[in-house]
């Protein structure tokens, strides 16, 4: 399984948005996006998924996954 990342994008100390990276080449994508964003003057906070929350539904037909949400922890980058 590949790593999942979240980049919080800040400009002048204010949060402008967040970018989620979730694919097989996530480490390469993370470094490329950080280079682009920092080159444009943005500050970035990097977090890596360390687990996930899951919401399950149990019915007579079986168990279904309704929702999953990664749990991110700060990473030094």
NUFI-141165 format. One record per residue: residue number from 1; residue in one letter; x negated, y, z negated of N, C-alpha, C in turn. Coordinates in steps of 0.05 Angstrom, whole numbers, plus 5000, padded with zeros to 4 digits. Each point is the difference from the previous one (the first is absolute). Layout:
N
+-----+---------+------+------+------+-------+-------+-------+------+------+------+
! num ! residuo ! n.c1 ! n.c2 ! n.c3 ! ca.c1 ! ca.c2 ! ca.c3 ! c.c1 ! c.c2 ! c.c3 !
+-----+---------+------+------+------+-------+-------+-------+------+------+------+
! NUM !       a !    X !    Y !    Z !     X !     Y !     Z !    X !    Y !    Z !
...
+-----+---------+------+------+------+-------+-------+-------+------+------+------+
! end
This chain:
77
+-----+---------+------+------+------+-------+-------+-------+------+------+------+
! num ! residuo ! n.c1 ! n.c2 ! n.c3 ! ca.c1 ! ca.c2 ! ca.c3 ! c.c1 ! c.c2 ! c.c3 !
+-----+---------+------+------+------+-------+-------+-------+------+------+------+
!   1 !       x ! 4983 ! 4976 ! 5000 !  5017 !  5024 !  5000 ! 4982 ! 5025 ! 5000 !
!   2 !       x ! 5009 ! 5020 ! 5013 !  4985 !  5025 !  5002 ! 5007 ! 5020 ! 4978 !
!   3 !       x ! 4982 ! 5019 ! 4996 !  5005 !  5021 !  4979 ! 5020 ! 5021 ! 5011 !
!   4 !       x ! 5014 ! 5011 ! 4981 !  5019 !  5023 !  5006 ! 4989 ! 5024 ! 4986 !
!   5 !       x ! 5002 ! 5023 ! 5014 !  4990 !  5025 !  4989 ! 5021 ! 5022 ! 5002 !
!   6 !       x ! 4998 ! 5019 ! 4982 !  5016 !  5025 !  5002 ! 4980 ! 5023 ! 4997 !
!   7 !       x ! 5003 ! 5019 ! 5019 !  4983 !  5024 !  4999 ! 5019 ! 5023 ! 4993 !
!   8 !       x ! 4996 ! 5013 ! 4978 !  5014 !  5025 !  4994 ! 4984 ! 5023 ! 5013 !
!   9 !       x ! 5014 ! 5016 ! 5016 !  4987 !  5021 !  5015 ! 5006 ! 5027 ! 4987 !
!  10 !       x ! 4979 ! 5014 ! 4992 !  5003 !  5026 !  4987 ! 4986 ! 5022 ! 5015 !
!  11 !       x ! 5013 ! 5024 ! 4999 !  4988 !  5024 !  5012 ! 5002 ! 5022 ! 4979 !
!  12 !       x ! 4978 ! 5012 ! 4993 !  4999 !  5021 !  4979 ! 5013 ! 4991 ! 4974 !
!  13 !       x ! 4995 ! 4974 ! 4993 !  5010 !  4989 !  4975 ! 5029 ! 4991 ! 5000 !
!  14 !       x ! 5015 ! 5005 ! 5022 !  5028 !  4992 !  5002 ! 5003 ! 4975 ! 5017 !
!  15 !       x ! 5017 ! 4982 ! 4991 !  5006 !  4976 !  5015 ! 5015 ! 5006 ! 5025 !
!  16 !       x ! 4989 ! 4992 ! 5023 !  5013 !  5004 !  5026 ! 5014 ! 4975 ! 5010 !
!  17 !       x ! 4991 ! 4977 ! 4991 !  5013 !  4976 !  5009 ! 4984 ! 4976 ! 4992 !
!  18 !       x ! 5009 ! 4977 ! 5008 !  4986 !  4974 !  4994 ! 5001 ! 4983 ! 5024 !
!  19 !       x ! 4979 ! 4984 ! 5003 !  4997 !  4982 !  5023 ! 4996 ! 4972 ! 4988 !
!  20 !       x ! 5016 ! 4981 ! 5010 !  4997 !  4972 !  4991 ! 4987 ! 4985 ! 5023 !
!  21 !       x ! 4980 ! 4984 ! 4992 !  4986 !  4983 !  5020 ! 5004 ! 4971 ! 4992 !
!  22 !       x ! 5011 ! 4985 ! 5018 !  5007 !  4972 !  4994 ! 4998 ! 4983 ! 5026 !
!  23 !       x ! 4976 ! 4992 ! 5007 !  4996 !  4983 !  5023 ! 4973 ! 4985 ! 4998 !
!  24 !       x ! 4995 ! 4981 ! 5017 !  4976 !  4983 !  4997 ! 4973 ! 5016 ! 4999 !
!  25 !       x ! 4998 ! 5022 ! 5014 !  4975 !  5016 !  5000 ! 5003 ! 5024 ! 4982 !
!  26 !       x ! 5013 ! 4997 ! 4977 !  5006 !  5022 !  4982 ! 4975 ! 5015 ! 4990 !
!  27 !       x ! 4979 ! 4986 ! 4994 !  4976 !  5012 !  4990 ! 4987 ! 5019 ! 5021 !
!  28 !       x ! 4999 ! 4991 ! 5025 !  4989 !  5017 !  5021 ! 5019 ! 5024 ! 5005 !
!  29 !       x ! 5026 ! 4996 ! 4999 !  5019 !  5022 !  5004 ! 4998 ! 5020 ! 4978 !
!  30 !       x ! 4996 ! 4991 ! 4975 !  4997 !  5018 !  4977 ! 4976 ! 5018 ! 5005 !
!  31 !       x ! 4977 ! 4989 ! 5007 !  4976 !  5017 !  5003 ! 5003 ! 5019 ! 5024 !
!  32 !       x ! 5013 ! 4991 ! 5021 !  5004 !  5018 !  5023 ! 5019 ! 5023 ! 4993 !
!  33 !       x ! 5022 ! 4994 ! 4986 !  5019 !  5021 !  4992 ! 4988 ! 5019 ! 4981 !
!  34 !       x ! 4984 ! 4991 ! 4981 !  4986 !  5017 !  4981 ! 4981 ! 5019 ! 5014 !
!  35 !       x ! 4986 ! 4990 ! 5020 !  4981 !  5017 !  5015 ! 5015 ! 5022 ! 5015 !
!  36 !       x ! 5023 ! 4993 ! 5012 !  5016 !  5019 !  5015 ! 5012 ! 5021 ! 4982 !
!  37 !       x ! 5013 ! 4991 ! 4978 !  5013 !  5019 !  4982 ! 4980 ! 5018 ! 4986 !
!  38 !       x ! 4978 ! 4989 ! 4990 !  4980 !  5017 !  4987 ! 4987 ! 5019 ! 5019 !
!  39 !       x ! 4997 ! 4991 ! 5025 !  4988 !  5018 !  5021 ! 5018 ! 5023 ! 5006 !
!  40 !       x ! 5026 ! 4998 ! 4995 !  5019 !  5021 !  5004 ! 5005 ! 5017 ! 4975 !
!  41 !       x ! 4985 ! 4995 ! 4979 !  5001 !  5016 !  4976 ! 5019 ! 4990 ! 4978 !
!  42 !       x ! 5011 ! 4977 ! 5003 !  5018 !  4989 !  4980 ! 4984 ! 4985 ! 4979 !
!  43 !       x ! 5011 ! 5000 ! 4976 !  4990 !  4984 !  4978 ! 5017 ! 4974 ! 4999 !
!  44 !       x ! 4987 ! 4978 ! 4994 !  5015 !  4974 !  5001 ! 4995 ! 4985 ! 4974 !
!  45 !       x ! 5022 ! 4988 ! 4990 !  4999 !  4982 !  4977 ! 5007 ! 4972 ! 5011 !
!  46 !       x ! 4983 ! 4981 ! 4995 !  5004 !  4973 !  5011 ! 5009 ! 4981 ! 4978 !
!  47 !       x ! 5020 ! 4985 ! 5006 !  5010 !  4979 !  4982 ! 5002 ! 4974 ! 5015 !
!  48 !       x ! 4995 ! 4978 ! 4985 !  5002 !  4974 !  5012 ! 5022 ! 4984 ! 4986 !
!  49 !       x ! 5015 ! 4984 ! 5015 !  5021 !  4984 !  4987 ! 4987 ! 4978 ! 4984 !
!  50 !       x ! 5010 ! 4997 ! 4975 !  4989 !  4979 !  4982 ! 5021 ! 4979 ! 4994 !
!  51 !       x ! 5024 ! 5004 ! 5010 !  5022 !  4982 !  4996 ! 5025 ! 5012 ! 5012 !
!  52 !       x ! 5023 ! 4989 ! 4994 !  5025 !  5010 !  5011 ! 5023 ! 4994 ! 4982 !
!  53 !       x ! 5021 ! 5017 ! 5001 !  5025 !  4995 !  4987 ! 5019 ! 4988 ! 5021 !
!  54 !       x ! 5015 ! 4981 ! 4991 !  5019 !  4986 !  5018 ! 5028 ! 5000 ! 4989 !
!  55 !       x ! 5019 ! 5004 ! 5017 !  5028 !  4997 !  4992 ! 5011 ! 4976 ! 5015 !
!  56 !       x ! 5009 ! 4980 ! 4985 !  5010 !  4975 !  5012 ! 5030 ! 4997 ! 4995 !
!  57 !       x ! 5013 ! 4986 ! 5018 !  5028 !  4994 !  4997 ! 5003 ! 4969 ! 5000 !
!  58 !       x ! 5014 ! 4990 ! 4981 !  5004 !  4971 !  4998 ! 5030 ! 4995 ! 5005 !
!  59 !       x ! 5006 ! 4984 ! 5020 !  5027 !  4992 !  5007 ! 5001 ! 4970 ! 5003 !
!  60 !       x ! 5023 ! 4988 ! 5003 !  5002 !  4971 !  5005 ! 4984 ! 4992 ! 5025 !
!  61 !       x ! 4996 ! 5019 ! 5019 !  4986 !  4993 !  5025 ! 4969 ! 5001 ! 4996 !
!  62 !       x ! 4991 ! 5010 ! 4977 !  4972 !  5001 !  4995 ! 4991 ! 5028 ! 4989 !
!  63 !       x ! 4974 ! 5003 ! 4999 !  4988 !  5025 !  4990 ! 4991 ! 5017 ! 5024 !
!  64 !       x ! 5006 ! 5026 ! 5000 !  4992 !  5018 !  5021 ! 4984 ! 5023 ! 4989 !
!  65 !       x ! 4980 ! 5009 ! 5014 !  4985 !  5024 !  4993 ! 5015 ! 5024 ! 5011 !
!  66 !       x ! 5009 ! 5018 ! 4983 !  5015 !  5024 !  5009 ! 4982 ! 5024 ! 5004 !
!  67 !       x ! 4979 ! 5001 ! 4984 !  4983 !  5024 !  5000 ! 4973 ! 4994 ! 4988 !
!  68 !       x ! 4979 ! 5012 ! 5011 !  4973 !  4998 !  4987 ! 4987 ! 5027 ! 5001 !
!  69 !       x ! 4986 ! 5006 ! 4979 !  4986 !  5026 !  4998 ! 4972 ! 4996 ! 4989 !
!  70 !       x ! 4980 ! 5008 ! 5015 !  4973 !  4996 !  4990 ! 4995 ! 5017 ! 4975 !
!  71 !       x ! 4983 ! 4990 ! 4982 !  4991 !  5015 !  4976 ! 4971 ! 5009 ! 5006 !
!  72 !       x ! 4996 ! 5026 ! 5002 !  4974 !  5011 !  5007 ! 4985 ! 5009 ! 4976 !
!  73 !       x ! 4973 ! 4996 ! 5001 !  4982 !  5010 !  4980 ! 4978 ! 5017 ! 5013 !
!  74 !       x ! 4991 ! 5020 ! 4986 !  4980 !  5018 !  5012 ! 4974 ! 4984 ! 5006 !
!  75 !       x ! 4988 ! 5009 ! 5022 !  4975 !  4988 !  5009 ! 4981 ! 5023 ! 5006 !
!  76 !       x ! 4975 ! 4997 ! 4992 !  4979 !  5020 !  5005 ! 4991 ! 4996 ! 5029 !
!  77 !       x ! 5002 ! 5022 ! 5016 !  4991 !  4999 !  5028 ! 4986 ! 5025 ! 5008 !
+-----+---------+------+------+------+-------+-------+-------+------+------+------+
! end
